[in-house]
Amino acid sequence: MKRVSISVSTFLLLFILIFTPYLFSNDQPKSDFSEALRLIDAWLEAQRDYDHLPGLSVAIVVDQELLWSKGYGMADLEKKVPASPKTIYSICSISKLFTSVAIMQLRDAGKLRLDDLVSDHLPWFNIKQQYPDSGPITIRSLLTHSSGLPREADYPYWTRPDFPFPSLEQVKAKLGTQKTLYPPSTYFQYSNLGMTLLGEIVAEVSGMPYHQYIQEKILKPLGLADTRTKLPESLWRGKLATGYSALKRDGTREMLPLFQARGIAPAAGFSSTVEDLARFASWQFRLLEKGGEEVLKASTLREMHRVHWVDPDWETTWGLGFEVWKADGRMMVGHGGSCPGYRSTLNIDIPHKWAFIVMINAQGVSPGKYATGMRDILKKASNTVEEEKVAVDLEDYAGYYNEQPWWGEKVVLPWKGKLAVLSLPSENPAKSLTLLKHIRGDTFRRLRKDKTLGEEVIFERDENGKVVRMWQHSNYSDKIK
């Protein structure tokens, strides 16, 4: 009887040791995004060439981890400085998020209310109000771009050749000559002037210069060592990317001079890297998950992410500082940036804890296209069923195949036990993706959207057994690399 008792005890102990981690762990197996990242890498590398971009840096955050980051092309074409994840770019209007966080910190500290009049904190706020009986201009209305203020201070700082941004004193000097465009809380009117005023409210209420407040209260606590409230002139044409114009008719871009946003810095003056903005996104995921307070209260960040303004046409929605929108049913928040020679975007998928950061040192391009392309490929990978087992090495077929003169090229890569085929360039890589299912030998069949099998795709090998050609619809494409 004693021997049986020992056996049962031993069995129970082994059961506890083996299965307790599974019974009590909430951790879910992480998705393997390696194939998706390989496809994203191939797409971005080619798309940069086809879009004639000087340089491009990107980062992807999943939950609180930097999943992947990379640079493509050049931070400076003439000096041949390569772009990297640590390259610094102007992030222009993404600056507004930091200004908005500062305002909300001061609100939480009881030093201001969102419904305070702007004039309560800035006695020199003397813009001509065309609709004085329509309601007050408040801090809240500045955060949501619904104040009715004009878009800009009255200076031509978006104009060549030297982009003459005004000082704060110059902004103040001309404010009284400007007038409101609309009654407050009537229309969405994006306003760099409004965000500039918020920056000055931060300074007035905190008793600290704006730049010092941002550094001490936000950037330093979050460990954003490469984020500044200005462009670091000493690093220009090196670690700080050189900005270039939009494409001209002859297919070239012109190098643009370095600028400083000066008095408009709270709206458009910051510089950063994709990895620093990845940390900024990770902080938001971390704060929302654990609650409490870290730089901001978790409840305050949620408040900023919620929709606080809907335009009468229901096409524009805005939070407190954050742009808020939906993509494929997913709630997204973030902001874009566009300054002389630079484009950037920060797209944060709140429910899935994904973030996508793109920075480009050129104008005339959409960074959102690259962020959306990465997100859609990652989404497709997360939705794909378990990997199929095949009897061939799919790496044999991986590479680039010539599609000239009809298209540029197509890339073939392994994808969950199948082959993924993408023609390049592509404005929508996930939608353009074709999957091939292995049948036998070097024969595959195209997988239709309804999961039925389409035509055969046959790969041809040379005398050494190396794949050199891809046949489809009785025509072929030669492998080029």
VOGU-3710 file (C-alpha; in Angstrom, 3 decimals, decimal comma):
1> mkrvsisvst> 0,000/0,000/0,000  2,909/2,281/0,819  4,485/1,682/-2,608  1,234/2,705/-4,343  1,073/5,911/-2,258  4,598/6,890/-3,297  3,772/6,276/-6,953  0,673/8,477/-6,806  2,594/11,248/-5,061  5,337/11,059/-7,638
11> flllfilift> 2,788/11,181/-10,448  1,075/14,234/-8,944  4,400/16,017/-8,509  5,373/15,337/-12,114  1,942/16,500/-13,315  2,288/19,785/-11,416  5,827/20,414/-12,667  4,942/19,696/-16,277  1,519/21,249/-16,639  1,426/24,149/-14,178
21> pylfsndqpk> 3,045/26,579/-16,660  0,304/25,773/-19,164  -2,545/25,884/-16,666  -1,662/29,236/-15,166  0,152/31,091/-17,923  -1,769/33,684/-19,898  0,951/33,929/-22,517  -0,210/33,120/-26,015  2,178/31,742/-28,615  3,620/34,615/-30,602
31> sdfsealrli> 3,063/34,799/-34,312  6,066/34,030/-36,494  6,376/37,071/-38,728  9,737/36,126/-40,255  8,313/35,369/-43,705  6,121/38,469/-43,612  9,121/40,621/-42,702  11,117/39,100/-45,532  8,355/40,037/-47,968  8,057/43,534/-46,473
41> dawleaqrdy> 11,809/43,948/-46,855  11,727/42,905/-50,516  8,756/45,186/-51,235  10,241/48,251/-49,524  13,651/47,789/-51,107  12,133/47,665/-54,589  9,414/50,249/-53,988  11,978/52,815/-52,854  13,759/52,438/-56,188  10,585/52,619/-58,263
51> dhlpglsvai> 9,376/55,677/-56,312  12,803/57,318/-56,701  13,154/58,016/-52,991  16,533/59,165/-51,670  16,148/57,431/-48,308  13,564/55,584/-46,263  13,611/54,312/-42,679  10,915/52,126/-41,134  10,098/50,395/-37,862  7,423/47,957/-36,700
61> vvdqellwsk> 6,329/47,507/-33,092  4,344/44,478/-31,940  3,012/44,973/-28,434  5,913/46,586/-26,580  8,740/45,137/-28,649  10,571/46,531/-31,650  9,823/43,723/-34,084  11,903/45,072/-36,951  13,556/48,225/-38,266  15,620/49,026/-41,322
71> gygmadlekk> 16,861/51,828/-43,549  16,933/51,925/-47,353  18,765/54,186/-49,761  20,640/57,294/-48,750  20,322/59,868/-45,992  22,457/62,093/-48,242  22,787/61,318/-51,945  25,857/63,427/-52,666  27,834/62,249/-49,635  26,519/58,693/-49,998
81> vpaspktiys> 25,462/58,435/-46,354  23,229/55,348/-46,029  19,849/55,605/-44,338  19,393/53,443/-41,247  16,905/52,995/-38,382  19,047/55,467/-36,430  18,937/58,180/-39,097  17,337/61,379/-37,794  14,557/63,027/-39,813  12,304/66,015/-39,333
91> icsisklfts> 9,022/64,578/-38,050  7,219/67,878/-38,543  3,584/67,598/-37,399  4,174/64,482/-35,305  5,594/67,157/-32,982  1,970/67,974/-32,162  1,603/64,720/-30,229  4,321/65,730/-27,770  2,805/69,187/-27,334  -0,576/67,560/-26,712
101> vaimqlrdag> 0,886/65,172/-24,127  2,393/68,185/-22,341  -0,993/69,932/-22,224  -2,638/66,821/-20,789  0,078/66,471/-18,142  -0,653/70,020/-16,998  -4,378/69,308/-17,045  -3,861/66,265/-14,825  -1,717/68,377/-12,493  -4,637/70,765/-12,049
111> klrlddlvsd> -2,834/73,672/-13,686  -5,325/74,144/-16,503  -8,667/72,888/-17,789  -9,364/71,880/-21,362  -12,309/74,263/-21,462  -10,210/77,223/-20,365  -10,204/80,103/-22,803  -6,927/80,512/-24,652  -6,953/84,146/-23,533  -7,046/83,011/-19,884
121> hlpwfnikqq> -3,437/81,860/-20,270  -2,224/84,069/-23,125  -3,324/87,668/-22,497  -1,759/88,684/-25,807  -4,129/86,387/-27,740  -5,785/89,148/-29,759  -6,762/87,570/-33,083  -9,757/89,245/-34,702  -12,807/87,072/-34,107  -15,227/87,337/-37,016
131> ypdsgpitir> -17,875/85,504/-35,000  -17,571/86,884/-31,441  -21,021/85,641/-30,417  -20,486/82,063/-31,570  -18,539/80,712/-28,615  -15,089/80,774/-27,039  -11,782/79,516/-28,391  -10,651/76,963/-25,825  -7,661/74,715/-25,232  -9,850/71,755/-26,191
141> sllthssglp> -10,698/73,333/-29,542  -6,987/73,831/-30,273  -6,288/70,155/-29,527  -9,064/69,037/-31,896  -8,394/71,646/-34,611  -11,953/72,925/-34,268  -11,156/76,438/-33,022  -11,830/78,195/-36,317  -8,296/79,629/-36,348  -6,423/79,955/-39,653
151> readypywtr> -4,034/77,196/-40,567  -0,858/79,269/-40,273  0,730/82,274/-38,623  0,907/85,126/-41,134  4,354/84,369/-42,581  5,371/82,491/-45,773  7,391/79,808/-44,007  6,370/76,994/-46,331  7,786/78,966/-49,256  11,132/78,632/-51,000
161> pdfpfpsleq> 13,940/79,387/-51,137  14,760/79,442/-47,429  11,487/78,606/-45,606  11,556/81,611/-43,208  9,823/80,308/-40,079  8,992/83,123/-37,649  10,117/83,473/-34,065  7,491/83,340/-31,339  7,742/87,113/-30,987  6,999/87,489/-34,691
171> vkaklgtqkt> 3,969/85,200/-34,355  2,693/87,362/-31,510  3,356/90,583/-33,432  1,118/89,625/-36,339  -1,564/87,699/-34,468  -3,700/90,812/-34,061  -3,758/91,339/-37,835  -5,156/87,837/-38,455  -8,783/86,795/-38,179  -10,665/83,605/-37,486
181> lyppstyfqy> -11,960/81,588/-40,435  -15,008/79,961/-38,821  -16,997/80,062/-35,615  -15,435/77,765/-32,984  -16,666/74,155/-32,919  -18,109/74,363/-36,443  -15,550/72,814/-38,790  -12,296/70,922/-38,612  -9,540/73,286/-39,733  -6,055/71,940/-39,246
191> snlgmtllge> -4,053/74,693/-37,570  -0,327/74,950/-36,977  -1,084/78,323/-35,421  -3,368/76,674/-32,868  -0,755/74,104/-31,859  1,858/76,862/-31,624  -0,416/78,604/-29,118  -0,668/75,368/-27,116  3,120/75,261/-26,900  3,139/78,746/-25,432
201> ivaevsgmpy> 0,406/77,750/-22,969  2,692/74,903/-21,830  5,432/77,443/-21,165  3,165/79,938/-19,409  1,421/77,423/-17,168  4,495/75,349/-16,278  6,810/78,319/-15,760  9,427/76,597/-17,935  10,523/77,324/-21,499  8,620/75,017/-23,871
211> hqyiqekilk> 11,736/73,209/-25,119  12,971/72,566/-21,573  9,577/71,279/-20,443  9,337/68,790/-23,316  12,878/67,554/-22,690  12,532/67,124/-18,927  8,932/65,946/-18,656  8,511/63,767/-21,759  11,607/62,974/-23,833  14,001/62,157/-20,990
221> plgladtrtk> 11,560/59,991/-18,968  10,686/57,999/-22,093  14,337/57,515/-23,074  13,930/59,261/-26,429  17,579/60,277/-26,744  17,399/60,997/-30,478  14,227/63,092/-30,333  14,615/66,864/-30,161  12,397/69,928/-30,376  14,532/71,141/-33,288
231> lpeslwrgkl> 16,727/69,756/-36,063  20,327/69,144/-34,857  22,274/71,317/-37,298  25,664/69,813/-36,411  24,437/66,393/-37,600  22,989/67,598/-40,915  24,105/65,637/-43,991  25,257/62,853/-41,689  23,098/61,320/-38,995  20,448/63,963/-39,760
241> atgysalkrd> 19,113/63,139/-43,214  19,278/65,730/-45,965  15,870/66,744/-47,275  14,944/66,659/-50,961  12,137/68,112/-53,043  9,324/66,343/-54,834  10,215/64,765/-58,170  10,622/67,215/-61,016  9,560/66,458/-64,576  13,061/65,307/-65,460
251> gtremlplfq> 12,878/62,662/-62,711  15,308/64,371/-60,337  14,938/65,798/-56,854  16,562/68,971/-55,565  18,399/69,140/-52,259  16,654/71,549/-49,883  18,283/73,783/-47,261  18,131/72,958/-43,588  15,298/74,734/-41,793  14,301/75,359/-38,192
261> argiapaagf> 10,632/75,791/-37,262  11,564/78,325/-34,555  8,327/79,760/-33,124  6,278/77,054/-34,864  8,271/74,265/-33,142  5,352/72,997/-30,992  3,495/72,264/-34,227  6,272/71,245/-36,609  9,782/71,550/-35,210  10,772/68,142/-33,846
271> sstvedlarf> 13,264/65,626/-35,197  13,476/61,935/-34,339  14,283/58,432/-35,552  11,983/55,530/-36,356  13,363/53,640/-33,367  12,615/56,522/-30,992  9,041/56,771/-32,274  8,846/52,991/-31,843  9,695/53,571/-28,171  6,998/56,258/-28,042
281> aswqfrllek> 4,467/53,747/-29,400  5,688/50,987/-27,047  5,181/53,325/-24,096  1,559/53,804/-25,107  0,937/50,049/-25,324  2,688/49,532/-21,987  0,730/52,276/-20,236  -2,609/51,109/-21,593  -1,870/47,539/-20,507  -0,597/48,090/-16,979
291> ggeevlkast> -2,581/51,214/-16,087  -1,382/53,649/-13,489  0,837/56,531/-14,457  4,019/56,838/-16,510  4,519/60,321/-17,953  0,715/60,348/-18,333  -2,123/58,597/-16,575  -3,389/55,600/-18,541  -6,894/57,036/-18,398  -5,626/60,295/-19,884
301> lremhrvhwv> -3,967/58,526/-22,801  -7,220/56,658/-23,483  -8,998/60,004/-23,398  -6,578/61,385/-25,984  -7,161/58,377/-28,238  -10,947/58,721/-28,198  -12,786/60,696/-30,864  -13,468/64,223/-29,624  -14,308/65,852/-32,935  -16,360/64,668/-35,910
311> dpdwettwgl> -16,691/67,009/-38,886  -20,212/67,643/-40,239  -19,438/65,414/-43,247  -18,398/62,564/-40,894  -15,152/62,160/-42,839  -12,736/63,751/-40,373  -12,369/62,484/-36,810  -9,861/63,691/-34,249  -8,876/62,942/-30,690  -6,973/65,217/-28,322
321> gfevwkadgr> -3,918/65,849/-30,463  -4,145/62,427/-32,121  -5,700/61,738/-35,473  -8,191/58,870/-35,022  -9,466/56,679/-37,852  -10,491/53,150/-38,770  -8,682/50,788/-41,104  -10,358/47,474/-41,922  -12,444/47,861/-38,795  -9,402/48,464/-36,613
331> mmvghggscp> -9,108/51,599/-34,508  -5,994/53,537/-35,487  -4,410/56,599/-33,914  -1,332/58,565/-34,831  -0,173/61,500/-36,888  1,688/62,369/-40,058  4,361/64,938/-40,774  5,284/67,009/-43,834  8,054/69,615/-43,751  10,529/70,918/-46,362
341> gyrstlnidi> 12,307/67,784/-47,581  10,745/65,290/-45,178  7,646/63,091/-44,835  6,795/60,861/-41,881  3,971/58,928/-40,290  3,211/57,128/-37,041  0,316/54,661/-37,307  -0,753/52,892/-34,106  -3,191/49,967/-34,175  -4,533/50,118/-30,618
351> phkwafivmi> -6,536/46,831/-30,381  -3,759/44,694/-31,855  -0,839/46,610/-30,304  0,891/47,158/-33,617  2,670/50,348/-34,652  4,248/51,325/-37,951  6,676/54,201/-38,359  7,922/55,542/-41,692  10,324/58,423/-42,361  11,376/59,662/-45,809
361> naqgvspgky> 13,810/62,442/-46,721  11,805/63,683/-49,702  8,570/65,424/-50,550  5,847/64,429/-53,015  5,420/60,942/-51,532  2,990/59,300/-49,124  4,588/57,644/-46,088  1,153/56,271/-45,247  1,362/54,017/-48,296  4,378/52,248/-46,825
371> atgmrdilkk> 2,887/52,032/-43,329  -0,350/50,579/-44,703  1,543/48,142/-46,922  3,517/46,811/-43,967  0,407/46,545/-41,806  -1,543/44,677/-44,475  1,251/42,156/-45,033  1,566/41,570/-41,286  -2,201/41,198/-41,024  -2,206/38,658/-43,862
381> asntveeekv> 0,501/36,666/-42,096  -1,406/36,646/-38,807  -4,569/35,446/-40,573  -2,876/32,630/-42,489  -3,588/29,056/-41,423  -0,889/26,786/-40,060  2,060/26,158/-42,352  1,724/23,254/-44,780  4,449/20,625/-45,035  5,895/20,220/-48,518
391> avdledyagy> 8,340/17,738/-50,024  10,544/20,356/-51,704  12,820/23,119/-50,482  10,864/26,300/-51,194  14,079/28,315/-50,990  15,039/26,812/-54,365  12,390/28,989/-56,010  12,949/32,169/-53,993  14,249/35,199/-55,852  13,406/37,816/-58,444
401> yneqpwwgek> 12,030/37,076/-61,904  11,977/39,427/-64,884  8,571/40,814/-65,927  9,718/43,401/-68,446  8,348/45,004/-70,559  4,949/44,540/-68,869  5,984/45,126/-65,273  9,183/45,660/-63,350  9,890/42,295/-61,773  8,277/39,785/-59,463
411> vvlpwkgkla> 9,618/38,425/-56,228  8,944/34,843/-55,128  9,338/33,911/-51,458  8,255/31,084/-49,119  4,970/31,754/-47,309  3,445/29,290/-44,813  4,356/26,201/-46,832  3,468/27,866/-50,131  5,118/30,380/-52,428  4,158/34,043/-52,387
421> vlslpsenpa> 4,470/35,932/-55,674  4,402/39,730/-55,781  4,781/41,878/-58,888  6,857/45,011/-58,305  6,273/47,865/-57,937  3,026/47,535/-55,991  0,889/50,181/-54,311  -1,007/47,484/-52,377  1,295/44,502/-51,781  -1,018/42,378/-49,623
431> ksltllkhir> -3,878/42,662/-52,101  -1,560/41,997/-55,052  -0,033/38,899/-53,465  -0,518/35,570/-55,250  -0,019/32,239/-53,450  1,193/29,063/-55,160  0,467/25,591/-53,743  2,953/22,794/-54,346  1,580/19,881/-56,385  4,564/17,707/-57,343
441> gdtfrrlrkd> 8,194/18,158/-58,300  8,645/21,708/-59,593  4,948/22,141/-60,352  2,698/24,457/-58,352  -0,814/25,760/-58,877  -2,120/29,235/-58,237  -4,412/29,423/-55,233  -7,509/31,416/-56,110  -9,172/33,755/-53,620  -11,916/31,174/-53,045
451> ktlgeevife> -9,157/28,645/-52,158  -9,702/26,545/-55,295  -6,747/25,736/-57,521  -6,031/27,692/-60,685  -3,500/27,235/-63,468  -0,192/25,419/-63,141  3,004/27,333/-62,483  6,090/25,322/-63,383  9,660/26,145/-62,426  12,485/25,107/-64,729
461> rdengkvvrm> 15,976/24,102/-63,604  19,297/24,204/-65,434  21,719/21,297/-65,800  23,064/21,990/-62,309  19,625/21,758/-60,744  19,316/25,486/-60,133  15,906/27,113/-60,723  16,273/29,572/-63,615  12,791/30,090/-65,053  9,132/30,296/-64,091
471> wqhsnysdki> 6,378/29,221/-66,528  2,769/30,416/-66,293  0,029/30,599/-68,947  2,462/29,143/-71,537  4,876/32,061/-71,025  7,968/32,325/-68,877  9,962/34,736/-66,730  13,695/34,284/-66,264  15,161/34,397/-62,789  17,389/37,465/-62,453
481> k> 18,649/37,072/-58,878
//
